Amino acid sequence: MKRIIVAGATILMALIMTAPSFAAMETKVTGTFTLDGILNLNPNMASDDDDKETVSYREMQLRINTETKINDKVTFFTRFDILDKILSSQFSNTIQHEGEDDDNIQFDHAWMRIISPVGVFQVGRKTGVKWGTDFFDDGNDYGTDRAEYILPIPVGDDKFIFGAVAEKALETEETNRDNDKFYLTGTYMSKDWKTGLLVGLYSYNTFVADNGETAVDAEITALDNAFNAWAGDPTNPALAAAAGAAAANFGNAAAGYRPRIDGQVMYFAPYFSGKVGPLNINAEFGYINGEAQLKGPYPGLLDAVYQANYLGALAQGATPVQADAFADGAVANTLANTNEKKDVNAMCLWLEAGVPMGKA
């Protein structure tokens, strides 16, 4: 999806630069400038006066929003931050100063709205799900790669709005391990109230960000070398012992290995917001139902499990036949433990009611 967005932005810029009819396009620029002074007195809550410290710093952010109207049907939007860091420093917005940030201009949003005879299309990188009430809204202010379709349908004096969204939550080089979200929404809007339903599919193929594969990969290489050396001379006790040591190292690394988790869950979120008699009511309900599955092992792990247990058994004095049977059992056990399925269920409710009290 990133490639599609980059290609689309490139085509758009080419059209802007070359088409004479774009000379009259309108650009609206808005923004905010924020300057904060932060004073932390004794942030570690130390009781000893000698250990107390005061941490103070200043930070600022210049946020620019642009809205470029290409024509009556196409509008291009961007949002970027300038000098979003501590004032007068080369460091990012953190008092720890753990790393430098030389990116003085950072683009967060870039997306296009296209009004067509069959509905409105919005494509690009923009803020994530904003649905119903403020409760449950996506906290990722920097946005995600999204493709949206919106179709308003008049219903007398009211309006019904249908929406469809495809969102890339995480993109990896291995396309079959991307995290994607898909939504269908329906919203009915009247003069005094509005209500709607969102139905979403979360297709998560990489729940675990750090599953120990790097450490295991390094041990697999050493294990392969030991296995090949022993295979060249299976009668050498020294090689068998060395292979057993390599198997033990692999076992230590694999002990912390966590296979990735795939999740396929449905998300349902009805909401209501508006006035009912004297009450102003905001309510939203969220329900998730689906299944998560441990997905493992990744390629190469089963072979390594076999090698480790085979060589380890040999080092303990087992015969090749006994070692083979032992290793086969370990492989079967690994498969059983890394393809376990679990049900996923969750629900939550937000309900707010208020009464207008005039000037009070």
C-alpha positions in Angstrom: 0.0 0.0 0.0 2.9 2.4 0.7 4.1 1.9 -2.9 0.6 2.8 -4.2 0.5 5.9 -2.1 4.0 7.0 -3.2 3.1 6.4 -6.9 -0.2 8.2 -6.5 1.5 11.2 -4.9 4.1 11.2 -7.7 1.4 11.2 -10.4 -0.4 14.0 -8.6 2.7 16.2 -8.3 3.4 15.6 -12.0 -0.1 16.7 -13.0 0.2 19.7 -10.8 3.4 20.7 -12.5 2.4 20.1 -16.1 -1.4 20.7 -16.5 -2.2 24.4 -17.3 -5.7 24.0 -15.9 -4.2 23.6 -12.4 -2.9 27.2 -12.4 -6.1 28.3 -10.7 -6.1 25.7 -7.9 -6.6 27.0 -4.4 -4.5 26.1 -1.3 -5.6 26.8 2.2 -2.9 26.6 4.9 -3.7 26.4 8.7 -1.7 25.4 11.6 -0.8 25.7 15.3 2.3 26.7 17.2 2.8 25.2 20.6 5.5 26.3 23.1 5.6 24.5 26.5 7.8 24.9 29.5 8.1 21.8 31.6 9.3 21.8 35.2 9.7 18.4 37.1 10.5 18.8 40.7 12.0 15.6 42.2 10.6 13.3 39.4 12.2 10.2 41.1 10.4 11.0 44.4 13.7 10.7 46.3 13.5 11.2 50.1 17.2 12.1 50.5 17.8 15.8 49.7 21.1 14.8 48.0 19.3 12.6 45.5 16.6 15.1 44.6 16.9 16.7 41.3 14.9 19.2 39.1 14.4 18.4 35.5 13.2 21.3 33.3 13.1 21.9 29.6 11.2 23.7 26.9 9.6 22.1 23.8 7.8 23.4 20.8 5.8 22.2 17.8 4.8 24.0 14.6 2.1 21.9 12.9 1.0 22.9 9.4 -2.1 21.6 7.6 -2.6 22.2 3.9 -5.7 21.7 1.8 -5.1 22.0 -2.0 -8.3 22.1 -4.1 -7.2 20.7 -7.5 -10.7 21.2 -8.9 -14.3 20.8 -7.8 -13.8 17.0 -7.5 -10.3 16.5 -6.2 -8.7 17.9 -3.0 -5.2 17.0 -1.6 -4.5 17.2 2.1 -1.2 17.1 4.0 -0.1 17.6 7.6 3.5 18.0 8.8 5.3 19.1 11.9 8.3 21.4 12.0 10.9 21.4 14.9 8.8 19.0 17.0 11.6 18.8 19.6 13.1 20.4 22.6 13.8 24.1 22.0 17.4 24.9 21.1 18.6 21.3 21.0 19.4 18.6 18.5 17.5 16.0 20.4 14.0 14.6 19.9 11.1 15.4 22.1 12.4 13.6 25.2 14.2 14.6 28.4 16.3 11.5 28.3 18.3 12.7 25.2 18.9 9.1 24.2 19.2 9.9 20.5 19.4 12.7 18.1 16.6 13.7 15.7 17.7 15.6 12.6 14.3 15.4 10.9 13.2 18.9 11.4 10.2 18.4 9.0 8.1 15.3 9.4 5.1 14.5 7.2 2.4 12.6 9.1 -0.6 12.8 6.7 -0.9 12.9 2.9 -4.1 11.9 1.4 -6.5 12.7 -1.4 -10.3 13.1 -1.6 -12.0 12.3 -4.9 -15.7 13.1 -5.3 -17.2 10.9 -8.0 -20.8 10.2 -9.2 -20.9 7.0 -7.2 -19.5 8.3 -3.9 -16.5 9.8 -2.2 -13.1 8.1 -2.2 -10.3 9.1 0.3 -6.9 7.4 -0.2 -3.6 8.0 1.5 -2.1 8.3 5.0 -4.4 9.9 7.5 -5.7 9.6 11.0 -7.1 6.2 11.9 -10.5 5.2 13.1 -12.7 8.1 14.4 -16.0 6.5 15.0 -19.1 7.2 17.0 -18.2 8.9 20.3 -14.7 9.8 21.3 -14.5 6.6 23.3 -12.6 3.7 21.6 -11.2 6.0 18.9 -7.8 5.2 17.4 -5.0 6.9 19.4 -2.6 6.7 16.5 -2.4 10.5 15.8 0.3 9.9 13.1 -2.1 8.0 11.0 -2.2 4.8 9.0 -2.4 3.9 5.3 -6.1 3.9 4.5 -8.5 3.6 1.5 -12.0 4.9 2.3 -15.3 4.9 0.4 -18.2 7.1 1.6 -21.7 7.2 0.1 -24.2 9.7 1.6 -27.9 8.8 0.9 -30.6 11.3 1.6 -33.6 10.0 3.6 -36.1 12.8 3.6 -34.7 15.5 5.8 -32.3 13.0 7.3 -29.2 11.3 5.9 -27.8 7.8 5.9 -24.1 7.4 5.3 -22.5 4.2 4.2 -18.7 3.7 4.6 -16.1 1.1 3.7 -12.5 1.2 4.9 -9.4 -0.9 4.2 -6.5 0.0 6.5 -2.9 -1.3 6.7 -2.0 -1.5 10.4 1.5 -3.0 9.7 3.3 -3.8 6.5 6.2 -6.1 6.3 8.4 -7.4 3.5 6.7 -10.8 3.9 3.3 -9.8 2.5 1.5 -12.7 4.1 2.4 -11.4 7.5 0.8 -7.9 7.2 -1.7 -6.7 9.7 -4.8 -5.4 8.0 -8.2 -3.9 9.2 -11.4 -3.8 7.2 -14.5 -1.9 8.2 -18.1 -1.4 7.0 -20.1 1.4 8.6 -23.6 2.7 8.5 -24.7 6.0 10.1 -28.1 7.5 10.3 -28.2 11.2 11.0 -31.2 13.3 12.0 -31.6 16.8 13.3 -31.3 15.9 17.0 -29.4 12.6 17.1 -27.3 10.2 15.1 -26.7 6.5 15.4 -24.6 4.0 13.6 -23.0 0.5 13.5 -19.4 -0.4 12.6 -18.5 -4.0 11.7 -14.7 -4.6 11.4 -12.5 -7.5 10.6 -9.0 -7.5 12.2 -6.6 -9.7 10.3 -3.5 -9.7 12.4 -0.6 -11.9 11.3 2.2 -10.5 13.5 1.0 -10.0 17.1 4.5 -10.6 18.6 7.0 -8.0 17.5 10.1 -9.7 19.1 9.7 -13.4 19.1 13.4 -14.3 19.5 13.9 -15.4 15.9 17.3 -13.6 15.6 18.8 -15.5 18.6 17.4 -18.8 17.4 18.7 -18.2 13.8 22.2 -17.7 15.0 22.1 -21.0 17.0 20.6 -22.8 14.0 23.6 -21.9 11.9 26.0 -23.3 14.6 23.8 -26.4 15.0 23.9 -27.0 11.2 27.6 -26.9 11.3 27.9 -29.3 14.2 25.4 -31.7 12.6 27.2 -31.7 9.3 30.6 -32.3 11.0 29.2 -35.2 13.0 27.5 -36.6 9.9 30.9 -36.7 8.2 32.3 -39.0 10.9 29.5 -40.4 13.1 31.8 -42.7 15.0 33.9 -39.9 16.5 33.0 -39.4 20.2 34.6 -36.0 20.3 32.4 -34.8 17.4 29.3 -36.2 19.1 30.2 -34.4 22.3 30.7 -31.1 20.5 27.4 -31.6 18.6 25.7 -32.2 22.0 27.1 -28.9 23.3 25.8 -27.1 20.2 22.4 -28.7 20.8 22.5 -27.4 24.4 23.2 -23.9 23.2 20.3 -24.1 20.7 18.0 -25.3 23.5 18.9 -22.3 25.6 18.1 -19.9 22.7 15.0 -21.7 21.7 13.7 -21.6 25.3 12.9 -17.9 24.9 11.4 -18.3 21.4 7.8 -17.2 21.1 6.1 -18.1 17.8 4.1 -15.4 16.2 0.4 -15.2 16.8 -2.2 -14.8 14.1 -5.6 -13.3 14.9 -8.8 -13.2 13.0 -11.4 -11.3 15.0 -14.6 -9.4 14.3 -15.3 -6.1 15.9 -18.8 -4.7 16.4 -19.4 -1.1 17.6 -22.9 0.4 17.7 -23.3 3.9 19.0 -25.8 6.6 19.7 -25.3 10.4 20.2 -27.9 13.0 20.6 -30.8 14.5 22.5 -33.6 12.4 24.0 -36.1 14.5 25.9 -34.2 16.7 28.4 -31.1 14.4 28.2 -28.0 14.6 26.0 -26.8 11.0 25.6 -23.6 9.6 24.2 -23.3 5.8 24.2 -21.0 3.3 22.4 -20.7 -0.5 22.8 -17.7 -2.5 21.6 -17.6 -6.3 21.2 -14.8 -8.4 19.8 -15.1 -12.1 18.9 -12.7 -14.3 17.1 -9.7 -16.6 17.3 -6.0 -16.3 17.9 -3.6 -19.0 16.9 0.0 -19.6 17.7 1.7 -19.9 14.4 4.9 -21.7 14.4 7.4 -22.8 13.9 8.9 -20.5 11.4 11.0 -22.2 8.5 14.0 -24.0 9.8 13.0 -24.4 13.4 11.6 -27.9 13.0 14.9 -29.1 11.4 16.8 -27.5 14.2 14.6 -29.1 16.8 15.3 -32.5 15.2 19.0 -31.9 15.0 19.3 -30.6 18.5 17.5 -33.5 20.1 19.2 -36.1 17.9 22.7 -34.8 18.6 21.8 -34.3 22.3 20.7 -37.9 22.6 23.8 -39.1 20.9 26.0 -37.1 23.3 24.1 -38.9 26.2 25.0 -42.3 24.8 21.9 -43.2 22.8 22.1 -45.2 19.6 21.3 -43.6 16.3 17.9 -45.4 16.2 17.1 -44.3 19.8 18.2 -40.7 19.0 16.0 -40.6 15.9 12.9 -41.7 17.8 13.6 -39.2 20.5 14.1 -36.4 18.0 10.9 -37.3 16.1 9.0 -37.0 19.4 10.4 -33.6 20.1 9.4 -32.4 16.6 5.8 -33.6 17.2 5.7 -31.9 20.6 6.9 -28.6 19.0 4.2 -28.8 16.4 1.5 -29.5 19.0 2.6 -26.6 21.2 3.0 -24.0 18.4 -0.3 -24.3 16.6 -2.6 -23.9 19.6 -5.9 -21.9 19.1 -7.5 -19.7 21.6 -10.8 -17.9 21.5 -10.8 -14.1 21.7 -13.7 -12.3 23.4 -13.9 -8.8 24.8 -16.6 -6.2 25.3 -16.8 -2.7 26.7 -19.4 0.0 27.1 -19.4 3.8 27.3 -22.5 5.6 28.5 -22.7 9.3 29.2 -25.8 11.4 30.0 -26.1 15.1 30.7 -28.8 17.6 31.4 -28.6 21.2 30.0 -28.9 23.7 32.9 -29.2 27.0 31.0 -26.9 29.7 32.2 -26.0 27.7 35.3 
